Amino acid sequence: MALSKKPTTGMKDILPEEMQVRDYVIGVIKETYGKFGFTPIETPCVEAIQNLNSKQGGENEKLIFKILKRGEKLDVAQATTEEEVVDGGLRYDLTVPLVRFYSNNEAKLPAPFKALQIGNVWRADRPQKGRYRQFMQCDIDILGEPSNLAEIELILATTTTLSRLGFRDFQIRINDRRILKAMASYSGFAEESFDNVFIILDKMDKIGMDGVEAELLEGGFAKEAVDKYLDLFRKLEEAQDGIAYLAETLAGFLDEDVERNLQEIISSVRATKSSDFEIVFDATLVRGMSYYTGTIFEIAMPQFGAACGGGGRYDKMVGRFTGKDVPACGFSIGFERIILLLMENGFQVPGQPKKVAYLVEKGIGGGRLCEVIAKAQASRGEGLNVLVVRMNKNKKFQKEQLEKEGYTDFVEFYKDPLKD
């Protein structure tokens, strides 16, 4: 069988031009989040399969790259269940590993703990534009802070980072899982059907109100419940203050502190933001992960036509590991989509040192070569990026290729009979 020079489906090679942009973006992320008090951590790419299959990852649990047991532990011939042959998997996000990390190291960590994680994750998903089977995620999380100070800090840190990368006119859409549940309960849906209702509601921006209505009815839900449910959304469009309208309409179904909590987050962010974006309440925002317990948010960028990050509060997740709930909230930037947008718009990394290429004639050696290397070292010491390469026969083509990599100056060195 012939070897394949192409990456595995859903993976990609990263060329030098993009790698330079990725390194720059990671640097901006680390520097900006550091100013907000977030501390970098790292977790393994492999997690125990029971952690990944904990019923908290939503649809992502169907996309796990699973790892077989090794050596004597693997007995495929005698196995009757998957659990007998699988004991690990590649992480599908950074939240599950973070919660395990926190549960294992809580005594060594400050309270609250503000974590920054940047790393690859893997999902056996259908590849498409901006979506791969291996991709970088960038998460910030605050564990141990029960108040909405966590949400405010996460939103401000993330929007400040996006602003530094040149993004403008984007939206932070915000909702609360408790509002979603209260609306469904008020309308007459059974609690065990909530997840199915929300999956259909999540398609609102793609199929519209009529499409959501059709799918709910096709799903076997009672027309009375569907009509009452969608009527809430129609009246929301007419309300001056959607949060206040829902708080009043859903009285008895919705916790009283939800309205105050959301209004406070929105007003605080609007009053203190330093970049060009808007934060808006959106009752159709769902977020797929079942571990969210309260506030949820998402980054909407019109130039991409899709979400470029999101997050929310997951106060019950640590308790699955330790038996004791810890308030937790996180925000993830869609790193790969951000890079895609920057590359498509011809982004140039600012403040790069001048790049000079030394073209050395073939046959140069001895003292002459030492002279060239010494000059290159001196220029590097002065802050220049210096590439020393052998000169090709077709110098014009060689320079054209180097110009694509950002080299602006070329110095040619030829043999010196007295030194070679």
C-alpha positions in Angstrom: 0.0 0.0 0.0 1.4 3.4 -1.0 2.0 5.9 1.8 -0.3 9.0 1.9 1.2 12.4 2.0 -2.1 14.0 2.9 -3.2 14.5 6.6 -5.8 12.2 8.0 -9.4 13.4 7.3 -10.3 16.3 9.5 -6.7 17.2 10.4 -4.5 19.7 8.7 -0.9 20.7 8.2 -0.1 24.3 9.4 2.2 26.2 7.1 4.7 28.8 8.4 2.6 31.9 7.5 -0.4 30.6 9.5 1.9 29.3 12.3 3.3 32.9 12.7 -0.3 34.2 13.1 -1.2 31.5 15.6 1.8 32.1 17.7 1.0 35.8 17.8 -2.6 35.3 18.7 -1.6 32.9 21.5 0.7 35.6 22.8 -2.0 38.2 22.8 -4.4 35.8 24.6 -1.9 34.9 27.3 -0.9 38.5 27.9 -4.4 39.9 28.0 -5.9 37.2 30.1 -2.9 37.5 32.4 -3.9 41.1 33.1 -7.2 39.8 34.3 -5.5 37.4 36.8 -5.9 34.1 34.8 -3.2 31.5 35.5 -2.0 29.1 32.7 -2.4 25.4 33.4 -2.0 22.3 31.3 -3.9 18.9 31.4 -3.2 15.7 29.5 -4.8 15.1 26.1 -6.0 11.6 27.3 -8.7 11.3 29.9 -10.3 8.2 31.6 -13.2 7.0 29.5 -15.6 7.2 32.4 -14.9 11.0 32.8 -15.5 11.6 29.1 -18.7 9.5 29.2 -20.2 11.2 32.2 -23.4 12.4 30.5 -22.2 16.0 30.7 -20.7 16.6 27.3 -23.9 16.5 25.3 -23.5 15.4 21.6 -19.7 15.5 22.0 -19.8 12.2 23.9 -20.8 10.6 20.6 -17.6 11.9 19.0 -14.9 10.6 21.3 -11.8 9.1 19.8 -11.5 6.1 22.1 -8.3 4.3 23.1 -8.0 0.5 23.5 -6.5 -1.0 26.5 -2.9 -2.2 26.1 -1.0 -5.4 26.7 -2.5 -8.1 28.9 -5.5 -5.8 29.8 -6.7 -6.0 26.2 -8.6 -9.2 25.4 -10.7 -8.6 22.4 -11.6 -12.2 21.9 -13.3 -12.5 25.3 -14.8 -9.0 25.4 -18.6 -8.6 25.2 -18.9 -4.9 26.0 -16.9 -1.8 25.0 -15.9 -1.1 28.6 -13.9 -4.3 28.5 -11.6 -3.1 25.7 -11.6 0.7 26.2 -10.2 2.6 29.1 -9.3 6.1 27.8 -10.1 8.7 25.1 -8.8 11.9 23.6 -10.4 14.9 25.3 -13.2 16.5 23.3 -13.0 19.8 25.2 -11.0 21.4 28.0 -13.7 21.7 30.6 -13.9 18.1 31.7 -10.1 17.9 32.1 -10.2 21.2 34.0 -12.8 20.0 36.5 -10.8 16.8 37.1 -7.6 18.9 37.5 -9.3 21.2 40.0 -10.8 18.2 41.9 -7.4 16.6 42.2 -5.5 19.8 43.1 -8.0 22.1 44.9 -6.0 22.2 48.2 -3.0 23.6 46.3 -5.0 26.3 44.4 -6.2 29.8 45.4 -9.9 30.5 45.9 -11.3 31.6 43.6 -9.1 29.9 41.0 -8.9 31.6 37.6 -7.5 29.2 35.0 -6.3 29.6 31.4 -6.0 26.6 29.2 -4.8 26.5 25.5 -4.6 23.1 23.9 -5.7 20.7 21.2 -8.9 18.7 21.5 -10.3 16.0 19.3 -13.8 15.1 18.0 -14.8 12.5 15.4 -17.0 15.2 13.7 -17.8 15.9 10.1 -15.2 18.3 8.9 -16.3 21.6 7.4 -15.1 25.2 7.1 -13.5 26.3 10.3 -14.2 22.9 11.9 -11.7 20.1 12.2 -11.3 16.8 14.1 -8.3 18.1 15.8 -8.4 21.8 16.8 -7.1 24.3 19.3 -9.3 25.5 22.1 -8.7 28.5 24.4 -10.6 28.5 27.7 -10.7 30.8 30.7 -12.6 29.6 33.8 -13.3 30.8 37.3 -13.9 28.2 40.0 -15.1 29.1 43.5 -16.8 32.4 42.6 -20.6 32.1 43.2 -21.6 35.7 42.2 -22.0 37.2 38.7 -18.6 38.8 39.1 -17.3 35.7 37.4 -19.5 36.2 34.3 -18.6 39.9 34.1 -14.9 39.3 34.3 -15.0 36.4 31.7 -17.0 38.6 29.2 -14.7 41.6 29.6 -11.5 39.6 29.4 -12.7 37.8 26.2 -14.0 40.9 24.5 -10.8 42.8 25.4 -8.8 40.0 23.7 -10.9 40.1 20.6 -10.6 43.8 20.4 -6.8 43.6 20.6 -6.9 41.2 17.6 -8.8 43.8 15.6 -12.4 42.5 15.8 -15.2 45.0 15.9 -19.0 45.1 15.8 -19.5 41.6 17.2 -22.1 40.5 19.7 -22.1 38.7 23.0 -25.5 36.9 23.2 -26.5 36.0 26.7 -29.3 33.9 28.3 -29.8 31.6 31.3 -30.6 27.9 31.3 -33.1 28.5 34.0 -35.1 30.8 31.7 -35.0 28.0 29.0 -36.4 25.5 31.5 -39.0 27.9 33.0 -40.3 28.8 29.5 -40.6 25.1 28.6 -42.3 24.2 31.9 -44.7 27.2 31.7 -45.7 26.0 28.2 -46.6 22.5 29.4 -43.6 20.4 28.2 -42.6 17.5 30.4 -39.3 18.0 32.1 -37.8 14.8 30.6 -38.5 16.3 27.1 -36.7 19.6 27.7 -33.5 18.6 26.0 -35.3 17.6 22.8 -37.2 20.9 22.9 -34.0 22.8 23.3 -32.3 21.0 20.4 -35.1 22.1 18.1 -35.1 25.7 19.6 -31.4 25.9 18.9 -32.2 25.8 15.2 -34.3 29.1 15.4 -31.7 31.2 13.6 -31.5 28.7 10.7 -35.1 27.5 10.2 -37.1 30.4 11.8 -40.2 30.3 14.0 -42.2 28.3 11.4 -39.5 25.7 11.1 -39.2 25.3 14.9 -43.0 25.0 15.1 -43.1 22.3 12.4 -40.3 20.3 14.0 -41.9 20.4 17.5 -45.2 19.2 16.1 -43.4 16.5 14.1 -41.6 15.5 17.3 -45.0 14.6 18.8 -45.4 17.5 21.2 -48.9 18.7 21.9 -50.1 21.7 19.7 -51.3 23.5 22.8 -47.9 23.4 24.4 -46.1 24.4 21.1 -48.5 27.4 20.6 -48.0 28.6 24.1 -44.2 28.2 23.9 -43.8 30.1 20.6 -46.2 32.8 21.7 -43.6 33.7 24.4 -41.0 34.3 21.7 -43.4 36.3 19.5 -44.3 38.6 22.4 -40.6 38.9 23.3 -40.0 40.5 20.0 -42.5 43.3 20.9 -41.3 43.7 24.5 -39.1 46.7 25.4 -37.3 44.7 28.0 -37.3 41.0 27.2 -35.8 39.9 30.5 -38.4 41.9 32.6 -41.2 40.5 30.4 -40.2 36.9 31.0 -39.6 37.5 34.7 -43.2 38.7 35.0 -44.8 36.2 32.7 -42.9 33.2 34.2 -43.5 34.1 37.8 -43.8 30.9 39.8 -41.7 29.0 37.2 -38.5 31.2 37.3 -36.2 31.9 40.2 -36.6 35.5 41.3 -32.9 36.3 41.2 -32.5 35.4 37.5 -33.8 38.8 36.2 -31.6 40.7 38.6 -28.6 38.6 37.8 -28.8 39.0 34.0 -29.7 42.7 34.2 -26.7 43.3 36.4 -24.3 41.4 34.1 -25.5 43.3 31.0 -25.5 46.8 32.7 -22.0 46.2 34.2 -20.5 45.1 30.9 -22.0 48.0 29.0 -20.8 50.5 31.6 -17.2 49.3 31.7 -16.5 47.9 28.2 -13.6 49.4 26.3 -14.1 47.9 22.9 -16.7 48.0 20.1 -19.2 45.2 20.7 -22.7 44.8 22.0 -24.2 42.5 24.7 -27.7 41.4 24.0 -30.3 39.1 25.7 -31.3 36.2 23.4 -33.9 33.8 24.8 -33.2 31.4 21.9 -29.6 30.8 22.9 -29.3 27.2 24.2 -25.6 26.1 24.2 -25.4 22.3 23.7 -23.6 21.1 26.8 -25.9 19.6 29.4 -23.6 20.7 32.3 -24.6 24.3 32.1 -26.7 25.3 35.1 -27.2 29.1 34.8 -25.9 31.9 32.7 -24.8 31.0 29.1 -23.2 33.3 26.5 -21.9 33.1 22.9 -19.8 35.3 20.6 -21.7 36.1 17.3 -19.5 37.5 14.5 -21.5 38.7 11.4 -18.4 38.2 9.1 -18.3 34.5 10.0 -22.0 33.8 10.1 -21.6 31.5 13.1 -20.6 31.4 16.7 -16.9 32.1 17.4 -16.9 31.0 21.0 -19.1 30.7 24.1 -19.5 29.4 27.6 -21.5 29.6 30.8 -21.9 28.6 34.4 -21.6 24.9 35.4 -22.0 24.9 39.2 -22.7 21.1 39.6 -19.8 19.6 37.6 -17.1 19.6 40.3 -19.5 17.8 42.6 -19.6 14.8 40.2 -15.9 14.3 41.1 -15.8 15.3 44.7 -19.3 15.0 46.1 -19.2 18.8 46.9 -20.5 21.4 44.4 -18.2 24.3 43.6 -19.5 27.3 41.6 -17.8 27.4 38.2 -18.1 29.5 35.1 -16.1 29.5 31.8 -15.7 31.1 28.4 -14.0 29.6 25.3 -12.8 31.5 22.3 -13.3 29.7 18.9 -9.5 29.8 18.3 -9.6 28.0 14.8 -12.4 30.3 13.5 -10.6 33.4 14.8 -7.4 32.3 12.9 -9.5 31.5 9.8 -10.9 35.0 9.8 -7.6 36.6 10.3 -5.9 34.6 7.5 -8.8 35.3 5.1 -8.4 39.0 5.8 -4.7 39.0 5.2 -3.7 39.7 8.8 -0.1 40.8 9.3 1.6 40.2 12.6 2.5 43.7 13.9 5.9 44.6 15.3 7.8 41.9 13.6 11.6 42.3 13.3 13.1 42.9 9.9 13.8 39.6 8.0 17.0 39.4 6.0 18.2 36.5 3.9 21.9 35.8 3.4 22.3 34.0 0.1 25.6 32.1 0.2 27.2 30.9 -3.1 27.7 27.2 -3.2 31.3 26.3 -2.6 31.9 28.9 0.0 33.6 27.4 3.0 36.5 27.9 5.4 37.3 31.4 6.5 34.8 33.0 4.1 31.9 30.9 5.6 33.0 31.9 9.1 32.9 35.5 8.0 29.3 35.2 6.7 28.1 33.4 9.9 29.8 36.0 12.1 27.9 38.8 10.2 24.6 36.9 10.6 25.2 36.5 14.3 26.0 40.2 14.7 22.8 41.2 12.9 20.7 38.8 15.0 22.2 40.4 18.1 20.9 43.8 16.7 17.4 42.4 16.6 17.1 41.3 12.9 15.9 37.9 11.8 18.6 36.5 9.6 18.3 33.4 7.4 21.5 31.9 6.0 20.9 29.6 3.0 22.8 28.4 0.0 22.2 30.3 -3.2 20.1 28.5 -5.9 20.9 28.7 -9.6 17.5 30.4 -10.1 18.0 33.3 -7.6 14.9 35.1 -8.8 12.6 32.3 -8.0 14.4 31.7 -4.7 13.9 35.3 -3.7 10.2 35.2 -4.7 9.7 32.3 -2.4 11.5 33.9 0.5 9.5 37.1 0.0 6.3 35.1 0.6 7.7 34.3 4.0 8.3 37.9 4.8 12.0 38.4 3.8 12.4 42.0 2.5 16.2 42.3 2.1 18.7 40.0 0.5 22.5 40.0 0.9 24.5 37.9 -1.6 27.9 36.4 -0.6 30.3 35.0 -3.2 33.5 33.1 -2.9 36.7 34.9 -1.9 39.7 33.0 -3.4 41.9 34.2 -0.6 39.7 32.7 2.1 38.3 29.5 0.4 
